[in-house]
Each structure stands twice: as structure tokens, then as C-alpha cells.
């Protein structure tokens, strides 16, 4: 399931949980909030992953740097994907 599908499913579930029939404006606003929450969570996760790579590979800083760089590249691709949802 891609990120757009996930955010749309979350909006649908929120509407059902509230027992409300959301307008298109409400759905769009809620999707934006959900997408921002996903982006924030991914930023935090990427930062923690990079730190874990540096800690685990402290004896090999070159390897730690390479792993952290890979994590950052994946993170940037995910953020670009999230940004395109808007």
C-alpha cells in the first residue's frame, strides 16, 4: 500500500470512528494532518536510524557514514513522496 492509499484509508477510518460524513474540505484537511504526522514520524525514525548506525559502527566510521547516508537518501525519497501527496 503506498502512502497516498494509507492516508486515504486513515481519513476513511477517522470519519467512521467519528460517525461523521466528512466533506471534501474536511477530508483534505484531515489528510494533510495525517500526511504531516507521517512525515514527522519518518524524520524522527530516520534520525534515530542514522544515530544507531553511527553507534553500532563506531569502530568503522566510514561504514557508519555509508549506512547513515543510505538512510538519509531513503528518507529524502519518502519525504518527496509524502510531499507529492499534497
N, C-alpha and C positions, 0 to 999 in steps of 0.2 A: 504494500500500500504506500503510495507516495504521500508527500507532505500535504498537498492540497486536499487529497482524499481524507487524510487524517483530520485536518482542520474542519472540513465539511461534516465529517462524522461527529466530531466533538460539538459542533454547533447544533446538529440534529439532536444529539443526546442531551444537550443543555436545554433545548426547547422542550423535549419530552419530560425531563426532570422537573422543569418549572410548570409543566402542564399548560404551556402557552404556545400560541401560534405566532411565531415571530415574523415581523415584517421584513422586507428585503433590507431596509436600512439597519434594522436591529441585527439581522443575520450578518451583514457586512461588518458592523461594529464589533460584534462578538467574535467573528473570525479574525479580525485584526488583533484583538486582545489575545486570543489563543495563539496566533502566529508569533506574537511578540513574546509570549511566555515560552514557546518552544525555542525561539532564537536565544532568549536569555539562558534557558537551561542548557542549550548546546554550547554556548560560550563558556559557561561555568564548567561544564564537563570537559571541554577541550583544554581549558586552563589546568584542570586537575590532572588530566591525562598527560599533558606535557610535563607537568611537575613530577608525576610518577615516573615518567621515562627518565627524566634527569636524575631522580633519586636512585632508581634501580640500576642505572648505567653510570653511576658516579665514577667508577674506575675507568670507564671508556667514554670520555666526554664527546668524542666525535660521533660515536654510535648514539648517544643520548641526544645530541643535536639533530642527527638524521631522523630519529624517531619523532622528536618534538616537531620537526619541520613537516613530516608526513601528516601528523595530527593537525597541524595548523592548515595545511592545504585542504584536507578533508573538511575541516571546519569552515574554511572560506567558501568551499563549494556548497556546503549545506546552507550557509547564510545567504549565498546568492540564490539558491533555490527558494528559500523562505522569502526573500525579498521580491522574487518574481511573482509570488502569490498575491501581492498587494495590488 
